Amino acid sequence: MKIAVTGASGFIGRHLLGVLATAGQDQVVAVSHQTQDLSWLPNGVAHASIDLTRPPSNAYRVLGEPDVLIHLAWSGLPNYQSLHHFETHLGEQYQFLRLLATSGLRSLVCAGTCFEYGMRTGELDEALLADPRNPYGFAKDALRRELEFLAAETGLALTWARLFYMYGDGQAPTSLYSQLMAAGARGDAEFRMSAGEQLRDYLHVRDVARYLAALARNAPGAGIVNVCSGKPRSVRSLVEEWRDAYRISAKLVLGHFPYPSYEPMAFWGRNAKLRQLLGGE
């Protein structure tokens, strides 16, 4: 199978390339805007340089005419409140994907976000109507709806991978995981964070990558799929686990930062559909 990955040089993308390259069963094309330093590219993975905001008319051919595209590219994160998500980037994203779909692309796995569910509390199921409350979630949900119309018209097999929280090497420096690792590397005496009582759904990024690869190979046209653990976990307990696993001595200073206003205190995903599609994997 020919698999192309946009956003390939990003956090999830690099781990996904590693999963695909290690399996060795697919022809993989990493898509990014880079043209020079490709040291992050795994052996055996091809590269295509494309500016998604100004793609060439033969973009599908430049990508190697893949059987499936795993679309991870999105700009401006982790600033979820920026209006650019729908004022400019939403249109750019749709036009790029429409170009591919009308040029021959038959299957698409597109990254969504748990923020599409909005300010709901508790377990979140794919059957719930989307109700996004920040610009990023709104733009992602709008793109999903546009792609559903496009799929009905072109026959594109659409799988919308609704991602929850993740962690791992290479994550943005502002992420909780990366900040804790940096504090450990510096030998900080304290690590400041929120009270940590919020419940979230976390997966290691390697597991996220593994699920995305499996969806691309085995679940074309699956619609919305929660990519999550299905288990609520307090942020405090997760940070304590990371601290113990990496033998970080910093004392946790709880309650230093307020809880984010753009997300509810307790939510997690239901992953029954994911497990059914992938045979309980």
Buried (B, 14 or more C-beta within 10 A) or exposed (E): EBBBBBBBBBBBBBBBBBBBBEEEEBBBBBBBEBEEEEEBBBEEBBBBEBEBBEBEEEBBEBBBBBBBBBBBBBBBBEEBEBEBBBEBBBBBBBEBBBBBBEBEBBBBBBBBBBBBBBBBEEBBBBEBEBEBBBBBBBBBBBBBEBBBEBBEEBEBBBBBBBBBBBBBEBBEEEBBBBBBBEBBEEEBEEBBBBBBBBBBBBBBBBBBBBBBBBBBBEBBEBBBBBBBBBEBBBBBEBBEEBBEEEEBEBEBEBEEEEBEEBBBEBBBBBBEBBEEBBEEE
